[in-house]
Amino acid sequence: MLNQHTLERLRKMRLDGMADAFAQQMQATTHDSLSFGERFGMMVDAEWTLRDGRRLRRLLKEAKLRVAACVEDIDWRQPRSLDRGVILELAGCDWIRSRHNVLIEGPTGAGKTYLACALANAACRQGFSARYYRVPRLMTELSVAKGDGSYPRLLAKLSRTQLLVLDDWGLAPFTAAESRDILEVIEDRSQSSSTIVASQLPCEHWHSAIADPSVADAVLDRLIHNAHRLVMKGESMRKLKLKDSEPSKKEQN
């Protein structure tokens, strides 16, 4: 009776991990030789693991990553000028703790989006909030937010996100209004959070993609000077995967 009462109270306090571990201990005799401290520690570990898993699922859901990528699954076989040691160091997320940025540039299909999402996934696994956007989609959302009055709220939400991923940067030149919007986003995050920017354009050409030169100076000053720059090269990964999936002539015969 007492055990059932304890179990019910654990459930009511939403300590489901501890409740499950407690129920398991009551049903199994393998725990009888353990001390009270050891058994209690197992219940705390179960609760911690359950909550940690829930938090990760929530962070990944909110991140809305374009691809389910992780650093452990990066294909190192293809020569893309990626330094494995640098990527693994970035996966440790010290750059986010230091509020630095990461700039990823390279040709279409080189794997920029995958790498950006993999680093964002690593950030979520370490408890950081993240959000992925294609820049054209973000510009649309900001424009709509101006019209419906939610612009300040959206800016505030973006500023609170510990890691913002901006993909397809400079795919089309920023208009004057978009230039001001992106400055607002970057300014709110400067020195307080981290941003990943992925672009086909080399960093040297980003200035010309922003309509107003003074705005371009302000945006790039806040992005580049405390950034880790990754330059990817090589053939399109999509093209290489397509080649690998095609049956050989010998197999066709």
VONU-509878 format. One record per residue (C-alpha): residue in three letters; chain; x, y, z; residue number from 0. Coordinates in Angstrom, 2 decimals. Example, Ala and Ser with C-alpha at 12.3 -4.5 7.8 and 13.67 -1.06 7.14 Angstrom:
2
<site code="ala" unit="A" px="12.30" py="-4.50" pz="7.80" pos="0"/>
<site code="ser" unit="A" px="13.67" py="-1.06" pz="7.14" pos="1"/>
% end
This chain:
253
<site code="met" unit="A" px="0.00" py="0.00" pz="0.00" pos="0"/>
<site code="leu" unit="A" px="2.78" py="2.42" pz="0.93" pos="1"/>
<site code="asn" unit="A" px="4.64" py="1.66" pz="-2.27" pos="2"/>
<site code="gln" unit="A" px="1.52" py="2.35" pz="-4.36" pos="3"/>
<site code="his" unit="A" px="0.97" py="5.61" pz="-2.50" pos="4"/>
<site code="thr" unit="A" px="4.57" py="6.64" pz="-3.23" pos="5"/>
<site code="leu" unit="A" px="4.17" py="5.70" pz="-6.88" pos="6"/>
<site code="glu" unit="A" px="0.99" py="7.76" pz="-7.23" pos="7"/>
<site code="arg" unit="A" px="2.64" py="10.80" pz="-5.68" pos="8"/>
<site code="leu" unit="A" px="5.63" py="10.53" pz="-7.99" pos="9"/>
<site code="arg" unit="A" px="3.21" py="10.50" pz="-10.93" pos="10"/>
<site code="lys" unit="A" px="1.30" py="13.51" pz="-9.59" pos="11"/>
<site code="met" unit="A" px="4.59" py="15.41" pz="-9.26" pos="12"/>
<site code="arg" unit="A" px="5.32" py="14.44" pz="-12.87" pos="13"/>
<site code="leu" unit="A" px="8.39" py="12.49" pz="-11.87" pos="14"/>
<site code="asp" unit="A" px="7.57" py="9.77" pz="-14.37" pos="15"/>
<site code="gly" unit="A" px="11.17" py="8.60" pz="-14.78" pos="16"/>
<site code="met" unit="A" px="11.54" py="8.05" pz="-11.04" pos="17"/>
<site code="ala" unit="A" px="8.11" py="6.43" pz="-10.89" pos="18"/>
<site code="asp" unit="A" px="9.00" py="3.93" pz="-13.61" pos="19"/>
<site code="ala" unit="A" px="12.35" py="3.13" pz="-11.99" pos="20"/>
<site code="phe" unit="A" px="10.67" py="2.75" pz="-8.58" pos="21"/>
<site code="ala" unit="A" px="8.07" py="0.36" pz="-10.01" pos="22"/>
<site code="gln" unit="A" px="10.81" py="-1.69" pz="-11.66" pos="23"/>
<site code="gln" unit="A" px="12.72" py="-1.93" pz="-8.40" pos="24"/>
<site code="met" unit="A" px="9.61" py="-3.10" pz="-6.56" pos="25"/>
<site code="gln" unit="A" px="9.06" py="-5.88" pz="-9.10" pos="26"/>
<site code="ala" unit="A" px="12.65" py="-7.11" pz="-9.43" pos="27"/>
<site code="thr" unit="A" px="14.76" py="-8.84" pz="-6.80" pos="28"/>
<site code="thr" unit="A" px="18.03" py="-7.95" pz="-8.50" pos="29"/>
<site code="his" unit="A" px="18.10" py="-4.61" pz="-6.68" pos="30"/>
<site code="asp" unit="A" px="17.81" py="-6.09" pz="-3.18" pos="31"/>
<site code="ser" unit="A" px="21.57" py="-6.19" pz="-2.67" pos="32"/>
<site code="leu" unit="A" px="21.94" py="-2.47" pz="-3.46" pos="33"/>
<site code="ser" unit="A" px="22.07" py="0.22" pz="-0.80" pos="34"/>
<site code="phe" unit="A" px="19.35" py="2.82" pz="-0.40" pos="35"/>
<site code="gly" unit="A" px="21.66" py="5.45" pz="-1.90" pos="36"/>
<site code="glu" unit="A" px="22.41" py="3.29" pz="-4.95" pos="37"/>
<site code="arg" unit="A" px="18.73" py="2.55" pz="-5.57" pos="38"/>
<site code="phe" unit="A" px="17.74" py="6.17" pz="-5.12" pos="39"/>
<site code="gly" unit="A" px="20.57" py="7.23" pz="-7.46" pos="40"/>
<site code="met" unit="A" px="19.20" py="4.88" pz="-10.14" pos="41"/>
<site code="met" unit="A" px="15.79" py="6.51" pz="-9.83" pos="42"/>
<site code="val" unit="A" px="17.28" py="10.00" pz="-10.12" pos="43"/>
<site code="asp" unit="A" px="19.28" py="8.90" pz="-13.19" pos="44"/>
<site code="ala" unit="A" px="16.10" py="7.56" pz="-14.79" pos="45"/>
<site code="glu" unit="A" px="14.31" py="10.86" pz="-14.21" pos="46"/>
<site code="trp" unit="A" px="17.26" py="12.82" pz="-15.56" pos="47"/>
<site code="thr" unit="A" px="17.46" py="10.67" pz="-18.70" pos="48"/>
<site code="leu" unit="A" px="13.72" py="11.00" pz="-19.33" pos="49"/>
<site code="arg" unit="A" px="13.76" py="14.79" pz="-18.95" pos="50"/>
<site code="asp" unit="A" px="16.91" py="15.16" pz="-21.02" pos="51"/>
<site code="gly" unit="A" px="15.28" py="13.19" pz="-23.84" pos="52"/>
<site code="arg" unit="A" px="12.14" py="15.30" pz="-23.67" pos="53"/>
<site code="arg" unit="A" px="14.17" py="18.50" pz="-23.74" pos="54"/>
<site code="leu" unit="A" px="16.15" py="17.33" pz="-26.78" pos="55"/>
<site code="arg" unit="A" px="12.98" py="16.40" pz="-28.66" pos="56"/>
<site code="arg" unit="A" px="11.50" py="19.80" pz="-27.86" pos="57"/>
<site code="leu" unit="A" px="14.62" py="21.68" pz="-28.94" pos="58"/>
<site code="leu" unit="A" px="14.88" py="19.73" pz="-32.20" pos="59"/>
<site code="lys" unit="A" px="11.19" py="20.29" pz="-32.94" pos="60"/>
<site code="glu" unit="A" px="11.54" py="24.03" pz="-32.36" pos="61"/>
<site code="ala" unit="A" px="14.75" py="24.17" pz="-34.42" pos="62"/>
<site code="lys" unit="A" px="12.89" py="23.04" pz="-37.56" pos="63"/>
<site code="leu" unit="A" px="16.13" py="21.82" pz="-39.13" pos="64"/>
<site code="arg" unit="A" px="15.87" py="21.27" pz="-42.86" pos="65"/>
<site code="val" unit="A" px="17.63" py="17.90" pz="-42.69" pos="66"/>
<site code="ala" unit="A" px="18.07" py="15.43" pz="-39.84" pos="67"/>
<site code="ala" unit="A" px="21.84" py="15.75" pz="-39.76" pos="68"/>
<site code="cys" unit="A" px="24.44" py="15.02" pz="-37.12" pos="69"/>
<site code="val" unit="A" px="28.20" py="15.43" pz="-37.05" pos="70"/>
<site code="glu" unit="A" px="28.74" py="11.71" pz="-36.53" pos="71"/>
<site code="asp" unit="A" px="27.16" py="10.98" pz="-39.94" pos="72"/>
<site code="ile" unit="A" px="29.23" py="13.43" pz="-42.01" pos="73"/>
<site code="asp" unit="A" px="30.76" py="11.68" pz="-45.01" pos="74"/>
<site code="trp" unit="A" px="34.50" py="12.33" pz="-44.74" pos="75"/>
<site code="arg" unit="A" px="35.36" py="10.21" pz="-47.77" pos="76"/>
<site code="gln" unit="A" px="34.68" py="12.99" pz="-50.27" pos="77"/>
<site code="pro" unit="A" px="37.35" py="15.70" pz="-50.60" pos="78"/>
<site code="arg" unit="A" px="35.49" py="18.88" pz="-49.59" pos="79"/>
<site code="ser" unit="A" px="38.29" py="20.77" pz="-47.81" pos="80"/>
<site code="leu" unit="A" px="36.73" py="20.05" pz="-44.43" pos="81"/>
<site code="asp" unit="A" px="39.09" py="19.70" pz="-41.49" pos="82"/>
<site code="arg" unit="A" px="37.68" py="16.91" pz="-39.36" pos="83"/>
<site code="gly" unit="A" px="39.37" py="18.21" pz="-36.24" pos="84"/>
<site code="val" unit="A" px="37.87" py="21.68" pz="-36.72" pos="85"/>
<site code="ile" unit="A" px="34.37" py="20.29" pz="-37.26" pos="86"/>
<site code="leu" unit="A" px="34.58" py="18.06" pz="-34.19" pos="87"/>
<site code="glu" unit="A" px="35.80" py="21.02" pz="-32.16" pos="88"/>
<site code="leu" unit="A" px="32.86" py="23.11" pz="-33.37" pos="89"/>
<site code="ala" unit="A" px="30.53" py="20.24" pz="-32.42" pos="90"/>
<site code="gly" unit="A" px="31.68" py="20.80" pz="-28.84" pos="91"/>
<site code="cys" unit="A" px="29.83" py="24.16" pz="-29.00" pos="92"/>
<site code="asp" unit="A" px="32.41" py="26.27" pz="-27.16" pos="93"/>
<site code="trp" unit="A" px="31.97" py="28.82" pz="-29.97" pos="94"/>
<site code="ile" unit="A" px="28.32" py="29.18" pz="-28.95" pos="95"/>
<site code="arg" unit="A" px="29.29" py="29.66" pz="-25.33" pos="96"/>
<site code="ser" unit="A" px="31.69" py="32.37" pz="-26.53" pos="97"/>
<site code="arg" unit="A" px="28.90" py="33.86" pz="-28.73" pos="98"/>
<site code="his" unit="A" px="30.88" py="33.46" pz="-31.93" pos="99"/>
<site code="asn" unit="A" px="29.52" py="32.76" pz="-35.41" pos="100"/>
<site code="val" unit="A" px="30.19" py="30.18" pz="-38.12" pos="101"/>
<site code="leu" unit="A" px="30.27" py="31.11" pz="-41.81" pos="102"/>
<site code="ile" unit="A" px="29.96" py="28.25" pz="-44.32" pos="103"/>
<site code="glu" unit="A" px="30.54" py="28.90" pz="-48.01" pos="104"/>
<site code="gly" unit="A" px="30.80" py="26.62" pz="-51.00" pos="105"/>
<site code="pro" unit="A" px="29.22" py="25.59" pz="-54.30" pos="106"/>
<site code="thr" unit="A" px="25.74" py="24.15" pz="-54.72" pos="107"/>
<site code="gly" unit="A" px="25.44" py="20.63" pz="-53.34" pos="108"/>
<site code="ala" unit="A" px="28.69" py="20.73" pz="-51.38" pos="109"/>
<site code="gly" unit="A" px="26.85" py="19.95" pz="-48.15" pos="110"/>
<site code="lys" unit="A" px="26.56" py="23.40" pz="-46.58" pos="111"/>
<site code="thr" unit="A" px="23.00" py="22.84" pz="-45.37" pos="112"/>
<site code="tyr" unit="A" px="23.84" py="19.42" pz="-43.97" pos="113"/>
<site code="leu" unit="A" px="26.84" py="20.77" pz="-42.08" pos="114"/>
<site code="ala" unit="A" px="24.88" py="23.74" pz="-40.73" pos="115"/>
<site code="cys" unit="A" px="22.08" py="21.45" pz="-39.54" pos="116"/>
<site code="ala" unit="A" px="24.59" py="18.99" pz="-38.05" pos="117"/>
<site code="leu" unit="A" px="26.15" py="21.79" pz="-35.96" pos="118"/>
<site code="ala" unit="A" px="22.68" py="22.96" pz="-34.93" pos="119"/>
<site code="asn" unit="A" px="21.81" py="19.38" pz="-33.94" pos="120"/>
<site code="ala" unit="A" px="24.97" py="19.25" pz="-31.80" pos="121"/>
<site code="ala" unit="A" px="23.90" py="22.52" pz="-30.17" pos="122"/>
<site code="cys" unit="A" px="20.45" py="21.12" pz="-29.33" pos="123"/>
<site code="arg" unit="A" px="22.04" py="18.01" pz="-27.82" pos="124"/>
<site code="gln" unit="A" px="23.99" py="20.27" pz="-25.50" pos="125"/>
<site code="gly" unit="A" px="20.89" py="22.17" pz="-24.44" pos="126"/>
<site code="phe" unit="A" px="21.09" py="25.25" pz="-26.68" pos="127"/>
<site code="ser" unit="A" px="18.00" py="26.54" pz="-28.48" pos="128"/>
<site code="ala" unit="A" px="18.32" py="26.72" pz="-32.27" pos="129"/>
<site code="arg" unit="A" px="16.24" py="27.75" pz="-35.28" pos="130"/>
<site code="tyr" unit="A" px="16.84" py="27.11" pz="-38.98" pos="131"/>
<site code="tyr" unit="A" px="15.71" py="29.51" pz="-41.69" pos="132"/>
<site code="arg" unit="A" px="16.29" py="29.83" pz="-45.38" pos="133"/>
<site code="val" unit="A" px="16.97" py="33.54" pz="-45.74" pos="134"/>
<site code="pro" unit="A" px="14.26" py="34.09" pz="-48.41" pos="135"/>
<site code="arg" unit="A" px="11.68" py="32.50" pz="-46.09" pos="136"/>
<site code="leu" unit="A" px="12.84" py="34.60" pz="-43.15" pos="137"/>
<site code="met" unit="A" px="12.53" py="37.76" pz="-45.23" pos="138"/>
<site code="thr" unit="A" px="8.96" py="36.78" pz="-46.11" pos="139"/>
<site code="glu" unit="A" px="8.08" py="36.12" pz="-42.47" pos="140"/>
<site code="leu" unit="A" px="9.53" py="39.46" pz="-41.40" pos="141"/>
<site code="ser" unit="A" px="7.56" py="41.25" pz="-44.11" pos="142"/>
<site code="val" unit="A" px="4.32" py="39.52" pz="-43.10" pos="143"/>
<site code="ala" unit="A" px="5.03" py="40.28" pz="-39.43" pos="144"/>
<site code="lys" unit="A" px="5.26" py="43.98" pz="-40.24" pos="145"/>
<site code="gly" unit="A" px="1.81" py="43.80" pz="-41.77" pos="146"/>
<site code="asp" unit="A" px="0.07" py="41.96" pz="-38.95" pos="147"/>
<site code="gly" unit="A" px="1.83" py="43.77" pz="-36.08" pos="148"/>
<site code="ser" unit="A" px="3.90" py="40.81" pz="-34.86" pos="149"/>
<site code="tyr" unit="A" px="7.24" py="42.20" pz="-36.09" pos="150"/>
<site code="pro" unit="A" px="8.59" py="43.18" pz="-32.62" pos="151"/>
<site code="arg" unit="A" px="7.55" py="39.80" pz="-31.23" pos="152"/>
<site code="leu" unit="A" px="9.27" py="37.91" pz="-34.05" pos="153"/>
<site code="leu" unit="A" px="12.46" py="39.95" pz="-33.61" pos="154"/>
<site code="ala" unit="A" px="12.40" py="39.26" pz="-29.88" pos="155"/>
<site code="lys" unit="A" px="11.96" py="35.53" pz="-30.50" pos="156"/>
<site code="leu" unit="A" px="14.88" py="35.48" pz="-32.93" pos="157"/>
<site code="ser" unit="A" px="17.09" py="37.41" pz="-30.50" pos="158"/>
<site code="arg" unit="A" px="16.39" py="34.88" pz="-27.72" pos="159"/>
<site code="thr" unit="A" px="17.38" py="31.92" pz="-29.90" pos="160"/>
<site code="gln" unit="A" px="20.88" py="30.89" pz="-28.91" pos="161"/>
<site code="leu" unit="A" px="21.80" py="29.62" pz="-32.39" pos="162"/>
<site code="leu" unit="A" px="20.19" py="30.96" pz="-35.55" pos="163"/>
<site code="val" unit="A" px="20.95" py="29.19" pz="-38.85" pos="164"/>
<site code="leu" unit="A" px="20.61" py="31.39" pz="-41.94" pos="165"/>
<site code="asp" unit="A" px="20.82" py="29.24" pz="-45.06" pos="166"/>
<site code="asp" unit="A" px="20.97" py="30.38" pz="-48.71" pos="167"/>
<site code="trp" unit="A" px="22.38" py="33.76" pz="-47.73" pos="168"/>
<site code="gly" unit="A" px="22.70" py="36.07" pz="-50.74" pos="169"/>
<site code="leu" unit="A" px="20.89" py="33.67" pz="-53.08" pos="170"/>
<site code="ala" unit="A" px="19.21" py="36.83" pz="-54.35" pos="171"/>
<site code="pro" unit="A" px="20.34" py="40.39" pz="-53.52" pos="172"/>
<site code="phe" unit="A" px="18.69" py="41.93" pz="-50.46" pos="173"/>
<site code="thr" unit="A" px="16.31" py="44.79" pz="-51.23" pos="174"/>
<site code="ala" unit="A" px="16.63" py="48.01" pz="-49.22" pos="175"/>
<site code="ala" unit="A" px="13.83" py="46.91" pz="-46.87" pos="176"/>
<site code="glu" unit="A" px="15.28" py="43.40" pz="-46.50" pos="177"/>
<site code="ser" unit="A" px="18.70" py="44.90" pz="-45.78" pos="178"/>
<site code="arg" unit="A" px="17.27" py="46.86" pz="-42.87" pos="179"/>
<site code="asp" unit="A" px="15.41" py="43.79" pz="-41.63" pos="180"/>
<site code="ile" unit="A" px="18.48" py="41.57" pz="-41.66" pos="181"/>
<site code="leu" unit="A" px="20.42" py="44.28" pz="-39.83" pos="182"/>
<site code="glu" unit="A" px="17.75" py="44.32" pz="-37.11" pos="183"/>
<site code="val" unit="A" px="18.05" py="40.54" pz="-36.74" pos="184"/>
<site code="ile" unit="A" px="21.85" py="40.53" pz="-36.66" pos="185"/>
<site code="glu" unit="A" px="22.10" py="43.60" pz="-34.42" pos="186"/>
<site code="asp" unit="A" px="19.84" py="42.05" pz="-31.78" pos="187"/>
<site code="arg" unit="A" px="22.06" py="38.96" pz="-31.73" pos="188"/>
<site code="ser" unit="A" px="25.44" py="40.69" pz="-31.81" pos="189"/>
<site code="gln" unit="A" px="27.63" py="39.72" pz="-28.83" pos="190"/>
<site code="ser" unit="A" px="24.70" py="37.91" pz="-27.19" pos="191"/>
<site code="ser" unit="A" px="24.13" py="34.78" pz="-29.29" pos="192"/>
<site code="ser" unit="A" px="25.51" py="32.83" pz="-32.25" pos="193"/>
<site code="thr" unit="A" px="24.63" py="32.61" pz="-35.92" pos="194"/>
<site code="ile" unit="A" px="25.50" py="30.15" pz="-38.69" pos="195"/>
<site code="val" unit="A" px="25.41" py="31.63" pz="-42.19" pos="196"/>
<site code="ala" unit="A" px="25.57" py="29.28" pz="-45.19" pos="197"/>
<site code="ser" unit="A" px="26.05" py="30.77" pz="-48.64" pos="198"/>
<site code="gln" unit="A" px="27.13" py="29.98" pz="-52.18" pos="199"/>
<site code="leu" unit="A" px="28.75" py="33.42" pz="-52.27" pos="200"/>
<site code="pro" unit="A" px="32.26" py="33.85" pz="-50.90" pos="201"/>
<site code="cys" unit="A" px="32.33" py="36.20" pz="-47.91" pos="202"/>
<site code="glu" unit="A" px="34.13" py="38.77" pz="-50.03" pos="203"/>
<site code="his" unit="A" px="30.98" py="39.17" pz="-52.17" pos="204"/>
<site code="trp" unit="A" px="28.46" py="39.47" pz="-49.33" pos="205"/>
<site code="his" unit="A" px="28.82" py="43.24" pz="-49.17" pos="206"/>
<site code="ser" unit="A" px="27.57" py="43.68" pz="-52.74" pos="207"/>
<site code="ala" unit="A" px="24.50" py="41.52" pz="-52.00" pos="208"/>
<site code="ile" unit="A" px="23.15" py="44.12" pz="-49.56" pos="209"/>
<site code="ala" unit="A" px="21.54" py="47.15" pz="-51.20" pos="210"/>
<site code="asp" unit="A" px="22.71" py="49.88" pz="-48.81" pos="211"/>
<site code="pro" unit="A" px="26.54" py="49.96" pz="-48.40" pos="212"/>
<site code="ser" unit="A" px="26.31" py="51.44" pz="-44.90" pos="213"/>
<site code="val" unit="A" px="23.89" py="48.71" pz="-43.84" pos="214"/>
<site code="ala" unit="A" px="26.18" py="46.12" pz="-45.45" pos="215"/>
<site code="asp" unit="A" px="29.10" py="47.45" pz="-43.40" pos="216"/>
<site code="ala" unit="A" px="27.06" py="47.17" pz="-40.20" pos="217"/>
<site code="val" unit="A" px="25.79" py="43.65" pz="-40.92" pos="218"/>
<site code="leu" unit="A" px="29.16" py="42.22" pz="-41.93" pos="219"/>
<site code="asp" unit="A" px="30.96" py="43.90" pz="-39.04" pos="220"/>
<site code="arg" unit="A" px="28.68" py="42.03" pz="-36.63" pos="221"/>
<site code="leu" unit="A" px="28.94" py="38.70" pz="-38.45" pos="222"/>
<site code="ile" unit="A" px="32.49" py="38.28" pz="-39.66" pos="223"/>
<site code="his" unit="A" px="34.93" py="39.56" pz="-37.05" pos="224"/>
<site code="asn" unit="A" px="34.21" py="36.88" pz="-34.45" pos="225"/>
<site code="ala" unit="A" px="33.43" py="34.08" pz="-36.90" pos="226"/>
<site code="his" unit="A" px="34.85" py="30.67" pz="-37.77" pos="227"/>
<site code="arg" unit="A" px="34.98" py="30.45" pz="-41.56" pos="228"/>
<site code="leu" unit="A" px="34.53" py="27.12" pz="-43.36" pos="229"/>
<site code="val" unit="A" px="35.14" py="27.03" pz="-47.12" pos="230"/>
<site code="met" unit="A" px="33.78" py="23.87" pz="-48.76" pos="231"/>
<site code="lys" unit="A" px="34.84" py="22.63" pz="-52.19" pos="232"/>
<site code="gly" unit="A" px="34.32" py="19.63" pz="-54.42" pos="233"/>
<site code="glu" unit="A" px="31.58" py="18.04" pz="-56.49" pos="234"/>
<site code="ser" unit="A" px="27.93" py="18.16" pz="-55.56" pos="235"/>
<site code="met" unit="A" px="27.12" py="15.51" pz="-52.95" pos="236"/>
<site code="arg" unit="A" px="23.72" py="15.03" pz="-54.58" pos="237"/>
<site code="lys" unit="A" px="25.43" py="14.25" pz="-57.88" pos="238"/>
<site code="leu" unit="A" px="27.86" py="11.84" pz="-56.24" pos="239"/>
<site code="lys" unit="A" px="25.06" py="10.03" pz="-54.40" pos="240"/>
<site code="leu" unit="A" px="23.11" py="9.74" pz="-57.64" pos="241"/>
<site code="lys" unit="A" px="26.14" py="8.17" pz="-59.31" pos="242"/>
<site code="asp" unit="A" px="26.51" py="5.69" pz="-56.44" pos="243"/>
<site code="ser" unit="A" px="22.85" py="4.70" pz="-56.66" pos="244"/>
<site code="glu" unit="A" px="22.92" py="4.05" pz="-60.40" pos="245"/>
<site code="pro" unit="A" px="23.44" py="0.39" pz="-61.35" pos="246"/>
<site code="ser" unit="A" px="26.64" py="-0.29" pz="-63.21" pos="247"/>
<site code="lys" unit="A" px="26.59" py="-1.31" pz="-66.86" pos="248"/>
<site code="lys" unit="A" px="27.76" py="-4.76" pz="-65.85" pos="249"/>
<site code="glu" unit="A" px="24.84" py="-5.16" pz="-63.47" pos="250"/>
<site code="gln" unit="A" px="22.42" py="-3.94" pz="-66.13" pos="251"/>
<site code="asn" unit="A" px="23.70" py="-6.57" pz="-68.55" pos="252"/>
% end
